[in-house]
Amino acid sequence: MSYNAIWGESLAGLFETITIVLIYLEIFDKTYYLKENKYKIISLIVMSTAFSAWASLIIEPGYHTMVIITFMTIILSIQISTKFLKSFIAVLIGVIFIGIIDFFVLIIFSFFLGHSLFDLDILNQYKGQVMFVAKFVELFIIFLIYKFNKKMIRLQSGDVDEGILGYWVLGMFLMTLFISIGIFNKADSFILQMSLYLFLFIFIIVGMLDYKKKMELLQIKNKFHLKEEYINNLEAIVDIIRREKHDFANHINTIYAMCIMNRPDSLDRIKNYLKNTTNNLESSYKFFETGNGYVDGLIAVKSNFAFENDIYLDVDFETSLEAVIINDNDLVRVIGNIIDNAFYAVNLKKDEGKKIVSVYGYIENDRYYLSIANNGPMVPKEIGNKIFKKGFSTKENNKKDHGFGLYIVDQIVKKNGGEILFSSSQEETEFLIEFRVKQEYYGKIS
């Protein structure tokens, strides 16, 4: 292979690597990596491009594609912290996207030139022009997707079931089969090549439509569960109000009896009684404006639990939760799980000091911080290092269903591009969650 040909292959590999990486980040909803981890992305692209160029020189055409897909799957799953099978599907989608664009560019060139560029001898004459146009079109389409924030297929935790995985594995098998046919078919039949690519194109479209429908059903299911949880919270609040209504009757009867008795100190006693009753009423349940109705309902119920267990719940959202990039279902699960852990921790206090749980929300450096802290017993460092591990629990009645709450919280936060930090001292134990914020909140400080 000539020096110019090597440079041409390397340049094509560079553009294809960039395209696959951009598609990969879009599929996993991690486009923020381009801004926050740009040096990691650059090194990843350079490494993949170098490997692609090497594979193109050493490995037989066709099969080198399989090797490159495997390499990029491994390196992306490690660098971007995604599961291998999901990474494989994302890389495969990127490769098929490139293949489809290349195929249509070849058809367009063949039409205008009056020659079939599926003939390798003719293709070699126009290879540079075809490559330039194809790579330009690919990157331009990706640019439009990023520019207008158009959602492609999104792979997130729990999204890939066995049916979807099987479908894409079948796609990989068919792609391997088509490459093999292309290598061993010496006739270079244009009709055969076109039929294979057309079949692969239809396969991909059907797969994307099927995936989209499954994701719509999943979203409906999540919304249903969220509404169900919200209704449960409302029912709990209604029960509290009913109980308070019943108590009101008792309070009124008590005050009435004190008035009838007409003792010399009755007025002072009635004042003190009403003061204590009012204080208890204000503490029994509170409503907070967090910027998210579902979280408002959740915390209202938690505040009643705190009152019944003599826990002081301090809630202060300096910035509305509307600023956070996360769906409602995930946000409720994160806050609910950590508050429950905080309540459990403060109830372990052996001293008679005040039990405190705090929930604060604020923006700093274009990130939203959610701090949930408690003044329960200090968590030892060796336990703190394991606290987000699957199945790990410090609860005495360590049942099979324990040890998944904080693990799930950690997975949800990472899925939404955030980070959760844990710290514990003699004074307090804190979970500090960092979220991405919507663009309109950039530059705002709580």
C-alpha positions as a Markdown table, in Angstrom:
| # | Residue | x | y | z |
|---|---|---|---|---|
| 1 | Met | 0.0 | 0.0 | 0.0 |
| 2 | Ser | 1.4 | 3.4 | -1.0 |
| 3 | Tyr | 2.1 | 6.2 | 1.4 |
| 4 | Asn | -0.8 | 8.3 | 0.2 |
| 5 | Ala | -3.1 | 5.3 | 0.6 |
| 6 | Ile | -2.0 | 4.8 | 4.2 |
| 7 | Trp | -2.7 | 8.5 | 4.9 |
| 8 | Gly | -6.1 | 8.2 | 3.2 |
| 9 | Glu | -7.1 | 5.2 | 5.3 |
| 10 | Ser | -5.9 | 6.9 | 8.5 |
| 11 | Leu | -7.9 | 10.0 | 7.7 |
| 12 | Ala | -11.0 | 7.9 | 6.9 |
| 13 | Gly | -10.5 | 6.1 | 10.2 |
| 14 | Leu | -10.2 | 9.4 | 12.1 |
| 15 | Phe | -13.5 | 10.7 | 10.7 |
| 16 | Glu | -15.2 | 7.3 | 11.3 |
| 17 | Thr | -13.9 | 7.1 | 14.9 |
| 18 | Ile | -15.2 | 10.7 | 15.6 |
| 19 | Thr | -18.6 | 9.8 | 14.1 |
| 20 | Ile | -18.9 | 6.6 | 16.2 |
| 21 | Val | -17.8 | 8.3 | 19.4 |
| 22 | Leu | -20.3 | 11.1 | 18.9 |
| 23 | Ile | -23.1 | 8.7 | 18.2 |
| 24 | Tyr | -22.1 | 6.6 | 21.2 |
| 25 | Leu | -22.2 | 9.7 | 23.5 |
| 26 | Glu | -25.6 | 10.7 | 22.1 |
| 27 | Ile | -27.1 | 7.2 | 22.5 |
| 28 | Phe | -26.0 | 7.1 | 26.2 |
| 29 | Asp | -27.1 | 10.7 | 26.7 |
| 30 | Lys | -23.5 | 11.6 | 27.8 |
| 31 | Thr | -22.8 | 14.4 | 25.3 |
| 32 | Tyr | -21.6 | 16.5 | 28.3 |
| 33 | Tyr | -18.5 | 14.3 | 28.2 |
| 34 | Leu | -17.3 | 16.4 | 25.3 |
| 35 | Lys | -17.1 | 19.4 | 27.6 |
| 36 | Glu | -16.1 | 17.9 | 30.9 |
| 37 | Asn | -13.7 | 15.1 | 29.7 |
| 38 | Lys | -12.4 | 16.5 | 26.4 |
| 39 | Tyr | -8.8 | 15.3 | 26.9 |
| 40 | Lys | -10.1 | 11.7 | 27.6 |
| 41 | Ile | -12.2 | 11.9 | 24.5 |
| 42 | Ile | -9.3 | 13.2 | 22.4 |
| 43 | Ser | -7.0 | 10.4 | 23.6 |
| 44 | Leu | -9.7 | 7.8 | 23.0 |
| 45 | Ile | -10.2 | 9.1 | 19.4 |
| 46 | Val | -6.4 | 9.1 | 18.7 |
| 47 | Met | -6.0 | 5.6 | 20.1 |
| 48 | Ser | -9.0 | 4.2 | 18.1 |
| 49 | Thr | -7.8 | 5.9 | 14.9 |
| 50 | Ala | -4.3 | 4.4 | 15.3 |
| 51 | Phe | -5.7 | 0.9 | 15.9 |
| 52 | Ser | -8.1 | 1.3 | 12.9 |
| 53 | Ala | -5.3 | 2.3 | 10.6 |
| 54 | Trp | -3.2 | -0.7 | 11.8 |
| 55 | Ala | -6.1 | -3.1 | 11.4 |
| 56 | Ser | -6.7 | -1.8 | 7.9 |
| 57 | Leu | -3.1 | -2.6 | 6.9 |
| 58 | Ile | -2.7 | -6.0 | 8.6 |
| 59 | Ile | -6.1 | -7.6 | 8.6 |
| 60 | Glu | -8.0 | -8.7 | 5.5 |
| 61 | Pro | -10.6 | -6.2 | 4.3 |
| 62 | Gly | -14.1 | -6.9 | 5.7 |
| 63 | Tyr | -12.8 | -8.8 | 8.8 |
| 64 | His | -10.9 | -5.8 | 10.0 |
| 65 | Thr | -14.3 | -4.2 | 10.6 |
| 66 | Met | -15.2 | -6.8 | 13.1 |
| 67 | Val | -11.8 | -6.4 | 14.9 |
| 68 | Ile | -12.3 | -2.6 | 15.0 |
| 69 | Ile | -15.9 | -2.9 | 16.4 |
| 70 | Thr | -14.6 | -5.2 | 19.1 |
| 71 | Phe | -11.7 | -2.9 | 20.0 |
| 72 | Met | -13.9 | 0.2 | 20.1 |
| 73 | Thr | -16.5 | -1.6 | 22.2 |
| 74 | Ile | -13.9 | -2.5 | 24.8 |
| 75 | Ile | -12.2 | 0.9 | 25.0 |
| 76 | Leu | -15.5 | 2.9 | 25.1 |
| 77 | Ser | -17.1 | 0.7 | 27.7 |
| 78 | Ile | -14.0 | 1.3 | 29.9 |
| 79 | Gln | -13.5 | 5.0 | 29.3 |
| 80 | Ile | -17.2 | 6.0 | 29.4 |
| 81 | Ser | -18.1 | 3.5 | 32.2 |
| 82 | Thr | -20.8 | 1.6 | 30.4 |
| 83 | Lys | -21.7 | -2.0 | 30.2 |
| 84 | Phe | -20.0 | -4.1 | 27.5 |
| 85 | Leu | -23.2 | -5.4 | 25.8 |
| 86 | Lys | -24.7 | -1.9 | 25.6 |
| 87 | Ser | -21.4 | -0.5 | 24.3 |
| 88 | Phe | -21.4 | -3.2 | 21.7 |
| 89 | Ile | -24.9 | -2.2 | 20.5 |
| 90 | Ala | -24.0 | 1.5 | 20.4 |
| 91 | Val | -20.8 | 0.9 | 18.4 |
| 92 | Leu | -22.7 | -1.4 | 16.1 |
| 93 | Ile | -25.3 | 1.3 | 15.5 |
| 94 | Gly | -22.5 | 3.8 | 14.7 |
| 95 | Val | -20.9 | 1.4 | 12.2 |
| 96 | Ile | -24.2 | 0.6 | 10.5 |
| 97 | Phe | -24.9 | 4.4 | 10.3 |
| 98 | Ile | -21.6 | 4.9 | 8.5 |
| 99 | Gly | -22.2 | 1.9 | 6.2 |
| 100 | Ile | -25.7 | 3.2 | 5.2 |
| 101 | Ile | -24.3 | 6.7 | 4.4 |
| 102 | Asp | -21.4 | 5.3 | 2.4 |
| 103 | Phe | -23.8 | 3.0 | 0.5 |
| 104 | Phe | -26.1 | 5.9 | -0.5 |
| 105 | Val | -23.1 | 8.1 | -1.5 |
| 106 | Leu | -21.8 | 5.3 | -3.7 |
| 107 | Ile | -25.3 | 5.1 | -5.4 |
| 108 | Ile | -25.4 | 8.9 | -6.0 |
| 109 | Phe | -21.9 | 8.9 | -7.4 |
| 110 | Ser | -22.7 | 5.9 | -9.6 |
| 111 | Phe | -25.8 | 7.7 | -10.9 |
| 112 | Phe | -24.0 | 10.9 | -11.8 |
| 113 | Leu | -20.8 | 9.3 | -13.2 |
| 114 | Gly | -22.7 | 6.7 | -15.2 |
| 115 | His | -20.5 | 3.9 | -13.8 |
| 116 | Ser | -21.0 | 1.5 | -10.9 |
| 117 | Leu | -18.6 | 2.4 | -8.2 |
| 118 | Phe | -19.4 | -1.0 | -6.6 |
| 119 | Asp | -16.7 | -2.2 | -9.1 |
| 120 | Leu | -13.4 | -1.9 | -7.1 |
| 121 | Asp | -11.4 | -0.9 | -10.1 |
| 122 | Ile | -13.7 | 2.1 | -10.8 |
| 123 | Leu | -14.1 | 2.9 | -7.1 |
| 124 | Asn | -10.3 | 3.3 | -6.7 |
| 125 | Gln | -10.3 | 6.1 | -9.3 |
| 126 | Tyr | -12.8 | 8.2 | -7.2 |
| 127 | Lys | -12.0 | 6.9 | -3.7 |
| 128 | Gly | -10.8 | 10.2 | -2.4 |
| 129 | Gln | -13.9 | 12.2 | -3.5 |
| 130 | Val | -16.3 | 9.5 | -2.3 |
| 131 | Met | -14.6 | 9.3 | 1.1 |
| 132 | Phe | -14.6 | 13.1 | 1.5 |
| 133 | Val | -18.3 | 13.4 | 0.6 |
| 134 | Ala | -19.4 | 10.4 | 2.7 |
| 135 | Lys | -17.5 | 11.6 | 5.8 |
| 136 | Phe | -18.8 | 15.2 | 5.4 |
| 137 | Val | -22.4 | 13.9 | 5.2 |
| 138 | Glu | -21.9 | 11.7 | 8.3 |
| 139 | Leu | -20.5 | 14.5 | 10.4 |
| 140 | Phe | -23.0 | 17.0 | 9.1 |
| 141 | Ile | -25.9 | 14.7 | 10.2 |
| 142 | Ile | -24.3 | 14.3 | 13.6 |
| 143 | Phe | -23.9 | 18.0 | 13.8 |
| 144 | Leu | -27.6 | 18.6 | 13.1 |
| 145 | Ile | -28.5 | 16.0 | 15.8 |
| 146 | Tyr | -26.4 | 17.8 | 18.4 |
| 147 | Lys | -27.4 | 21.2 | 17.2 |
| 148 | Phe | -31.2 | 20.6 | 17.4 |
| 149 | Asn | -30.9 | 18.1 | 20.3 |
| 150 | Lys | -32.7 | 15.4 | 18.4 |
| 151 | Lys | -32.9 | 12.2 | 20.4 |
| 152 | Met | -31.6 | 9.1 | 18.8 |
| 153 | Ile | -31.9 | 5.7 | 20.4 |
| 154 | Arg | -31.1 | 6.1 | 24.1 |
| 155 | Leu | -29.6 | 3.2 | 26.0 |
| 156 | Gln | -29.8 | 3.6 | 29.8 |
| 157 | Ser | -29.8 | 1.4 | 32.9 |
| 158 | Gly | -32.4 | -1.4 | 32.5 |
| 159 | Asp | -33.3 | -0.4 | 28.9 |
| 160 | Val | -31.8 | -3.4 | 27.2 |
| 161 | Asp | -33.9 | -6.5 | 27.7 |
| 162 | Glu | -33.1 | -9.9 | 26.2 |
| 163 | Gly | -35.3 | -9.3 | 23.1 |
| 164 | Ile | -33.5 | -6.1 | 22.2 |
| 165 | Leu | -30.1 | -7.6 | 22.8 |
| 166 | Gly | -31.0 | -10.7 | 20.7 |
| 167 | Tyr | -32.1 | -8.5 | 17.9 |
| 168 | Trp | -28.9 | -6.5 | 17.7 |
| 169 | Val | -26.8 | -9.7 | 18.1 |
| 170 | Leu | -28.7 | -11.0 | 15.1 |
| 171 | Gly | -27.8 | -7.8 | 13.3 |
| 172 | Met | -24.1 | -8.4 | 14.0 |
| 173 | Phe | -24.4 | -11.9 | 12.7 |
| 174 | Leu | -26.0 | -10.7 | 9.4 |
| 175 | Met | -23.4 | -8.0 | 9.0 |
| 176 | Thr | -20.7 | -10.6 | 9.4 |
| 177 | Leu | -22.4 | -12.8 | 6.9 |
| 178 | Phe | -22.7 | -9.9 | 4.4 |
| 179 | Ile | -19.1 | -9.0 | 4.8 |
| 180 | Ser | -18.1 | -12.6 | 4.1 |
| 181 | Ile | -20.3 | -12.7 | 1.0 |
| 182 | Gly | -18.7 | -9.5 | -0.2 |
| 183 | Ile | -15.2 | -11.0 | 0.3 |
| 184 | Phe | -15.8 | -14.4 | -1.3 |
| 185 | Asn | -18.1 | -13.3 | -4.1 |
| 186 | Lys | -15.7 | -12.7 | -6.9 |
| 187 | Ala | -18.4 | -11.6 | -9.4 |
| 188 | Asp | -18.8 | -8.2 | -7.6 |
| 189 | Ser | -22.4 | -8.2 | -8.4 |
| 190 | Phe | -23.9 | -4.8 | -8.0 |
| 191 | Ile | -27.4 | -6.2 | -7.6 |
| 192 | Leu | -26.2 | -8.6 | -4.9 |
| 193 | Gln | -24.4 | -5.8 | -3.0 |
| 194 | Met | -27.3 | -3.5 | -3.3 |
| 195 | Ser | -29.8 | -6.2 | -2.1 |
| 196 | Leu | -27.6 | -6.9 | 1.0 |
| 197 | Tyr | -27.3 | -3.3 | 2.0 |
| 198 | Leu | -31.0 | -2.7 | 1.4 |
| 199 | Phe | -31.9 | -5.7 | 3.6 |
| 200 | Leu | -29.5 | -4.4 | 6.3 |
| 201 | Phe | -31.0 | -0.9 | 6.0 |
| 202 | Ile | -34.6 | -2.3 | 6.4 |
| 203 | Phe | -33.4 | -4.4 | 9.4 |
| 204 | Ile | -32.0 | -1.4 | 11.1 |
| 205 | Ile | -35.2 | 0.7 | 10.5 |
| 206 | Val | -37.4 | -2.0 | 11.9 |
| 207 | Gly | -35.1 | -2.4 | 14.9 |
| 208 | Met | -35.2 | 1.3 | 15.7 |
| 209 | Leu | -39.0 | 1.5 | 15.4 |
| 210 | Asp | -39.4 | -1.5 | 17.6 |
| 211 | Tyr | -37.0 | -0.1 | 20.2 |
| 212 | Lys | -38.8 | 3.3 | 20.1 |
| 213 | Lys | -42.1 | 1.6 | 20.8 |
| 214 | Lys | -40.6 | -0.4 | 23.7 |
| 215 | Met | -39.1 | 2.8 | 25.2 |
| 216 | Glu | -42.5 | 4.6 | 24.9 |
| 217 | Leu | -44.1 | 1.7 | 26.8 |
| 218 | Leu | -41.3 | 1.9 | 29.4 |
| 219 | Gln | -41.9 | 5.6 | 29.9 |
| 220 | Ile | -45.6 | 5.0 | 30.3 |
| 221 | Lys | -44.8 | 2.3 | 32.9 |
| 222 | Asn | -42.5 | 4.7 | 34.8 |
| 223 | Lys | -45.0 | 7.5 | 34.7 |
| 224 | Phe | -47.7 | 5.1 | 36.0 |
| 225 | His | -45.5 | 4.1 | 38.9 |
| 226 | Leu | -44.7 | 7.7 | 39.6 |
| 227 | Lys | -48.4 | 8.7 | 39.6 |
| 228 | Glu | -49.1 | 5.7 | 41.8 |
| 229 | Glu | -46.5 | 6.8 | 44.4 |
| 230 | Tyr | -47.8 | 10.3 | 44.2 |
| 231 | Ile | -51.4 | 9.1 | 44.9 |
| 232 | Asn | -50.1 | 7.0 | 47.8 |
| 233 | Asn | -48.4 | 10.2 | 49.3 |
| 234 | Leu | -51.6 | 12.2 | 48.8 |
| 235 | Glu | -53.6 | 9.4 | 50.6 |
| 236 | Ala | -51.1 | 9.5 | 53.4 |
| 237 | Ile | -51.6 | 13.3 | 53.7 |
| 238 | Val | -55.4 | 12.9 | 53.7 |
| 239 | Asp | -55.1 | 10.3 | 56.5 |
| 240 | Ile | -53.0 | 12.8 | 58.5 |
| 241 | Ile | -55.7 | 15.5 | 58.0 |
| 242 | Arg | -58.5 | 13.1 | 59.0 |
| 243 | Arg | -56.5 | 12.2 | 62.1 |
| 244 | Glu | -56.0 | 15.9 | 62.9 |
| 245 | Lys | -59.7 | 16.5 | 62.3 |
| 246 | His | -60.6 | 13.9 | 64.9 |
| 247 | Asp | -58.1 | 15.4 | 67.3 |
| 248 | Phe | -59.6 | 18.8 | 66.7 |
| 249 | Ala | -62.9 | 17.6 | 68.1 |
| 250 | Asn | -61.1 | 16.3 | 71.2 |
| 251 | His | -59.2 | 19.6 | 71.6 |
| 252 | Ile | -62.4 | 21.7 | 71.3 |
| 253 | Asn | -64.2 | 19.5 | 73.9 |
| 254 | Thr | -61.2 | 19.9 | 76.2 |
| 255 | Ile | -61.2 | 23.7 | 75.9 |
| 256 | Tyr | -65.0 | 23.8 | 76.3 |
| 257 | Ala | -64.7 | 21.7 | 79.5 |
| 258 | Met | -62.0 | 24.1 | 80.8 |
| 259 | Cys | -64.3 | 27.1 | 80.1 |
| 260 | Ile | -67.2 | 25.4 | 82.0 |
| 261 | Met | -65.1 | 24.7 | 85.0 |
| 262 | Asn | -64.3 | 28.4 | 85.1 |
| 263 | Arg | -61.3 | 28.1 | 87.4 |
| 264 | Pro | -59.3 | 31.3 | 88.3 |
| 265 | Asp | -56.4 | 30.2 | 86.0 |
| 266 | Ser | -58.6 | 28.8 | 83.2 |
| 267 | Leu | -57.7 | 31.6 | 80.8 |
| 268 | Asp | -53.9 | 31.0 | 81.1 |
| 269 | Arg | -54.4 | 27.3 | 80.9 |
| 270 | Ile | -56.4 | 27.6 | 77.7 |
| 271 | Lys | -53.8 | 29.9 | 76.2 |
| 272 | Asn | -51.0 | 27.4 | 77.0 |
| 273 | Tyr | -53.1 | 24.5 | 75.7 |
| 274 | Leu | -53.8 | 26.2 | 72.4 |
| 275 | Lys | -50.2 | 27.2 | 72.0 |
| 276 | Asn | -49.0 | 23.6 | 72.4 |
| 277 | Thr | -51.7 | 22.3 | 70.1 |
| 278 | Thr | -50.8 | 24.8 | 67.4 |
| 279 | Asn | -47.1 | 24.0 | 67.7 |
| 280 | Asn | -47.8 | 20.3 | 67.4 |
| 281 | Leu | -50.1 | 20.9 | 64.4 |
| 282 | Glu | -47.5 | 22.9 | 62.6 |
| 283 | Ser | -44.9 | 20.2 | 63.2 |
| 284 | Ser | -47.0 | 17.2 | 62.3 |
| 285 | Tyr | -46.9 | 17.8 | 58.6 |
| 286 | Lys | -45.3 | 20.6 | 56.5 |
| 287 | Phe | -45.5 | 21.5 | 52.8 |
| 288 | Phe | -42.4 | 22.6 | 51.0 |
| 289 | Glu | -41.9 | 24.3 | 47.6 |
| 290 | Thr | -39.1 | 22.3 | 46.0 |
| 291 | Gly | -40.0 | 23.0 | 42.4 |
| 292 | Asn | -41.2 | 19.5 | 41.8 |
| 293 | Gly | -44.7 | 18.5 | 42.8 |
| 294 | Tyr | -43.9 | 14.8 | 43.3 |
| 295 | Val | -41.0 | 15.7 | 45.6 |
| 296 | Asp | -43.3 | 18.1 | 47.5 |
| 297 | Gly | -45.7 | 15.2 | 48.2 |
| 298 | Leu | -42.9 | 12.9 | 49.1 |
| 299 | Ile | -41.3 | 15.3 | 51.6 |
| 300 | Ala | -44.7 | 16.2 | 53.1 |
| 301 | Val | -45.2 | 12.5 | 54.0 |
| 302 | Lys | -41.6 | 12.3 | 55.3 |
| 303 | Ser | -42.2 | 15.3 | 57.5 |
| 304 | Asn | -45.1 | 13.6 | 59.2 |
| 305 | Phe | -42.9 | 10.5 | 59.8 |
| 306 | Ala | -40.2 | 12.8 | 61.2 |
| 307 | Phe | -42.7 | 14.4 | 63.6 |
| 308 | Glu | -44.0 | 11.0 | 64.8 |
| 309 | Asn | -40.4 | 9.8 | 65.5 |
| 310 | Asp | -39.3 | 13.1 | 67.1 |
| 311 | Ile | -36.9 | 13.9 | 64.2 |
| 312 | Tyr | -36.3 | 17.5 | 63.2 |
| 313 | Leu | -36.5 | 17.7 | 59.4 |
| 314 | Asp | -34.9 | 20.8 | 58.0 |
| 315 | Val | -35.7 | 21.4 | 54.3 |
| 316 | Asp | -34.3 | 24.4 | 52.2 |
| 317 | Phe | -34.2 | 24.5 | 48.4 |
| 318 | Glu | -32.4 | 27.7 | 47.5 |
| 319 | Thr | -32.8 | 26.8 | 43.8 |
| 320 | Ser | -35.8 | 25.0 | 42.4 |
| 321 | Leu | -35.5 | 21.4 | 41.4 |
| 322 | Glu | -36.8 | 22.5 | 37.9 |
| 323 | Ala | -33.1 | 23.2 | 37.2 |
| 324 | Val | -32.0 | 19.6 | 37.4 |
| 325 | Ile | -31.7 | 17.4 | 34.3 |
| 326 | Ile | -33.4 | 14.2 | 35.5 |
| 327 | Asn | -36.8 | 12.6 | 35.1 |
| 328 | Asp | -39.3 | 12.8 | 38.0 |
| 329 | Asn | -39.3 | 9.1 | 38.7 |
| 330 | Asp | -35.5 | 8.9 | 39.2 |
| 331 | Leu | -35.5 | 12.1 | 41.3 |
| 332 | Val | -38.2 | 10.7 | 43.7 |
| 333 | Arg | -36.4 | 7.4 | 44.0 |
| 334 | Val | -33.1 | 9.1 | 44.8 |
| 335 | Ile | -34.5 | 11.5 | 47.4 |
| 336 | Gly | -36.8 | 9.0 | 49.0 |
| 337 | Asn | -34.1 | 6.3 | 49.4 |
| 338 | Ile | -31.6 | 8.7 | 51.0 |
| 339 | Ile | -34.1 | 10.3 | 53.4 |
| 340 | Asp | -35.2 | 6.9 | 54.5 |
| 341 | Asn | -31.6 | 6.0 | 55.2 |
| 342 | Ala | -31.1 | 9.2 | 57.1 |
| 343 | Phe | -34.2 | 8.5 | 59.3 |
| 344 | Tyr | -32.9 | 5.0 | 60.0 |
| 345 | Ala | -29.5 | 6.4 | 61.0 |
| 346 | Val | -30.8 | 9.0 | 63.4 |
| 347 | Asn | -33.1 | 6.5 | 65.1 |
| 348 | Leu | -29.9 | 4.6 | 66.0 |
| 349 | Lys | -28.7 | 7.5 | 68.2 |
| 350 | Lys | -28.1 | 6.2 | 71.7 |
| 351 | Asp | -27.8 | 9.7 | 73.3 |
| 352 | Glu | -30.7 | 11.9 | 74.1 |
| 353 | Gly | -29.7 | 14.7 | 71.8 |
| 354 | Lys | -31.9 | 16.2 | 69.1 |
| 355 | Lys | -32.3 | 14.0 | 66.0 |
| 356 | Ile | -31.8 | 16.1 | 62.8 |
| 357 | Val | -32.1 | 15.3 | 59.1 |
| 358 | Ser | -31.5 | 18.1 | 56.6 |
| 359 | Val | -32.3 | 18.4 | 52.9 |
| 360 | Tyr | -30.7 | 21.3 | 51.0 |
| 361 | Gly | -30.6 | 22.1 | 47.3 |
| 362 | Tyr | -28.5 | 24.8 | 45.6 |
| 363 | Ile | -26.5 | 25.6 | 42.4 |
| 364 | Glu | -22.8 | 26.2 | 42.3 |
| 365 | Asn | -20.4 | 26.3 | 39.3 |
| 366 | Asp | -23.2 | 25.4 | 36.9 |
| 367 | Arg | -24.0 | 22.2 | 38.9 |
| 368 | Tyr | -26.9 | 21.4 | 41.1 |
| 369 | Tyr | -26.1 | 20.1 | 44.5 |
| 370 | Leu | -28.5 | 18.1 | 46.7 |
| 371 | Ser | -27.3 | 17.6 | 50.2 |
| 372 | Ile | -29.1 | 15.1 | 52.5 |
| 373 | Ala | -27.4 | 14.9 | 55.9 |
| 374 | Asn | -28.2 | 13.5 | 59.4 |
| 375 | Asn | -26.6 | 13.6 | 62.8 |
| 376 | Gly | -26.8 | 9.9 | 63.4 |
| 377 | Pro | -23.8 | 7.7 | 64.4 |
| 378 | Met | -20.6 | 8.1 | 62.4 |
| 379 | Val | -20.2 | 5.5 | 59.7 |
| 380 | Pro | -16.7 | 3.9 | 59.8 |
| 381 | Lys | -14.5 | 4.5 | 56.7 |
| 382 | Glu | -14.3 | 0.7 | 55.9 |
| 383 | Ile | -18.1 | 0.6 | 55.8 |
| 384 | Gly | -18.4 | 3.9 | 53.9 |
| 385 | Asn | -16.2 | 2.5 | 51.1 |
| 386 | Lys | -18.7 | -0.3 | 50.6 |
| 387 | Ile | -21.9 | 1.6 | 51.1 |
| 388 | Phe | -22.8 | 1.8 | 47.3 |
| 389 | Lys | -22.0 | -1.8 | 46.6 |
| 390 | Lys | -24.8 | -4.1 | 45.5 |
| 391 | Gly | -26.3 | -6.1 | 48.3 |
| 392 | Phe | -24.3 | -4.4 | 51.1 |
| 393 | Ser | -26.3 | -3.4 | 54.2 |
| 394 | Thr | -25.5 | -2.3 | 57.7 |
| 395 | Lys | -29.0 | -3.0 | 59.0 |
| 396 | Glu | -29.2 | -5.6 | 61.8 |
| 397 | Asn | -32.1 | -7.5 | 60.2 |
| 398 | Asn | -30.1 | -7.9 | 56.9 |
| 399 | Lys | -32.7 | -9.5 | 54.7 |
| 400 | Lys | -32.3 | -10.4 | 51.1 |
| 401 | Asp | -34.0 | -7.3 | 49.9 |
| 402 | His | -31.7 | -5.0 | 51.9 |
| 403 | Gly | -28.5 | -3.5 | 50.5 |
| 404 | Phe | -30.0 | -2.4 | 47.2 |
| 405 | Gly | -31.4 | 1.1 | 48.0 |
| 406 | Leu | -28.1 | 3.0 | 47.9 |
| 407 | Tyr | -26.8 | 0.8 | 45.1 |
| 408 | Ile | -29.8 | 1.8 | 43.0 |
| 409 | Val | -29.4 | 5.5 | 44.0 |
| 410 | Asp | -25.8 | 5.4 | 42.8 |
| 411 | Gln | -26.8 | 3.8 | 39.5 |
| 412 | Ile | -29.6 | 6.3 | 38.9 |
| 413 | Val | -27.3 | 9.3 | 39.6 |
| 414 | Lys | -24.6 | 8.0 | 37.3 |
| 415 | Lys | -27.2 | 7.2 | 34.6 |
| 416 | Asn | -28.3 | 10.9 | 34.7 |
| 417 | Gly | -24.7 | 12.2 | 34.4 |
| 418 | Gly | -24.3 | 13.0 | 38.1 |
| 419 | Glu | -22.1 | 12.0 | 41.0 |
| 420 | Ile | -22.8 | 11.1 | 44.6 |
| 421 | Leu | -20.3 | 11.7 | 47.4 |
| 422 | Phe | -20.5 | 10.2 | 50.8 |
| 423 | Ser | -18.8 | 11.6 | 54.0 |
| 424 | Ser | -19.3 | 10.9 | 57.7 |
| 425 | Ser | -17.9 | 12.4 | 60.8 |
| 426 | Gln | -18.8 | 12.6 | 64.5 |
| 427 | Glu | -21.0 | 15.6 | 63.8 |
| 428 | Glu | -22.9 | 14.4 | 60.7 |
| 429 | Thr | -23.2 | 12.0 | 57.8 |
| 430 | Glu | -23.8 | 13.5 | 54.4 |
| 431 | Phe | -24.8 | 12.4 | 50.9 |
| 432 | Leu | -23.9 | 15.1 | 48.5 |
| 433 | Ile | -25.4 | 14.5 | 45.0 |
| 434 | Glu | -24.2 | 16.5 | 42.0 |
| 435 | Phe | -26.6 | 16.9 | 39.0 |
| 436 | Arg | -26.3 | 18.5 | 35.6 |
| 437 | Val | -28.4 | 21.7 | 35.3 |
| 438 | Lys | -30.5 | 22.9 | 32.4 |
| 439 | Gln | -28.8 | 25.4 | 30.1 |
| 440 | Glu | -31.0 | 28.3 | 31.1 |
| 441 | Tyr | -29.7 | 28.0 | 34.7 |
| 442 | Tyr | -26.0 | 28.4 | 33.6 |
| 443 | Gly | -24.3 | 31.2 | 35.4 |
| 444 | Lys | -26.8 | 31.3 | 38.2 |
| 445 | Ile | -25.7 | 31.1 | 41.8 |
| 446 | Ser | -28.0 | 30.2 | 44.7 |
